[in-house]
C-alpha cells in the first residue's frame, strides 16, 4: 500500500458537501468527493463512468489542515445577456488563503496512474469550483509502504511564510487531520461526501465516517534557525607564496 499526497493551495477554495437552491456553502476542509473528482478529471475519466469512479472512491482519504484560511461570502447578481431579465440572487461561500494536504491510500498501481495523471492532467485541476485555480502545483508525491497517518506526519508543512511566523518559537506544530474511520472505530462524525456517481442527471453521494486527529510536524523555519551555520575557513591564495619566501 502507498499514499499519494496533494497540496491544495489557492487564493480561493470551495468544498461543498451540500448545496440548496441559490446558496452554495463550503466545508472547512476539502471533501473526498471534491478531491476524487479532481483526480478523475486529471485522468480524463468520463463523468458517467461509475465503474471507474468506484475504484477511486474505494481509496482511503484524509486531509491535513496546514492553514485554515478565512470563510468569506460572495453575494452575486446577474442579468441575462439577451433578455436582460434578472437572474436569481446567489450566495456563494469560499475559503480564502487556505492550504491543505490531501492524501489517498491504496494499491501502488492505481496510485502510480493517478500520480502520472497529476503530472500531465487531461483536465486542469481546480479547488472545488472552476473559479478556484490552484496557486501551486497540486502534486506532492507518492509515499511507498505508508499509511495515511505516516504520510501526513512525514509531509512537510505547506503553510505560507507569513502564517508560519505566527507559530515561531516551537520546533513542531500541531495540525488537525480529518481521516476516514477504520471499520468499527468509535467517535466518528458523518459527512455526505462519499461519491457514488458524478453523472449530471443523478449525482449521488453516501455518508462517510470521519475521525478528527492531530499530527505534529516539524516547523521548518525554527529548525533552520536552530541549525548552526557551517564556518568556511578563509582562503588566502597568496599564503603559499609567503611561506616559500
ZILIN-V171918 format. One record per backbone hydrogen bond with DSSP energy under -0.5 kcal/mol. NH is the residue of the N-H (numbers start at 1). CO is the residue of the C=O. Records with the same first field share a line. If there is no record, write none. Layout:
NH=CO  CO
This chain:
2=106
3=143
4=104
5=3  141
6=102
7=138
8=6  100
9=7
10=98
13=95
14=127
16=14
17=15
20=23
23=20
24=22  91
25=18  23
27=15
33=193
35=31
36=32
37=33
38=34
39=35
40=36
41=37
42=38
43=39
44=40  41
45=40
49=46
50=48
53=49
54=50
55=51
56=52
57=53
58=54
59=56
60=105
62=103
63=178
64=101
65=176
66=64  99
67=99
70=96
72=94
74=92
75=73
76=74  90
80=85
84=80
87=78
90=76
91=22
92=74  90
93=24
94=72
95=13
96=70  94
97=11
98=10
99=67
100=8
101=64
102=6  100
103=62
104=4
105=60
106=2
111=107
112=108
113=109
114=110
115=111
116=112
117=113
118=114
119=115
120=116
122=42
123=41
127=132
128=126
132=129
135=9
136=9
140=5
141=5
143=3
144=142
145=1
146=1  143
151=147
152=148
153=149
154=150
155=151
163=160
164=160
165=161
166=163
167=164
168=165
170=167
173=217
175=215
176=65
177=213
178=63
179=177  211
180=61
181=209
185=182
189=210
191=208
193=191  206
194=206
195=193
196=204
197=204
198=47
202=199
204=197
206=194
208=191
210=189
211=179
213=177  211
215=175
217=173  215
219=171
220=218
223=219
224=220
225=221
226=222
227=223
228=226
231=229
232=230
233=231
236=234
237=235
239=236
242=238
243=239
244=240
245=241
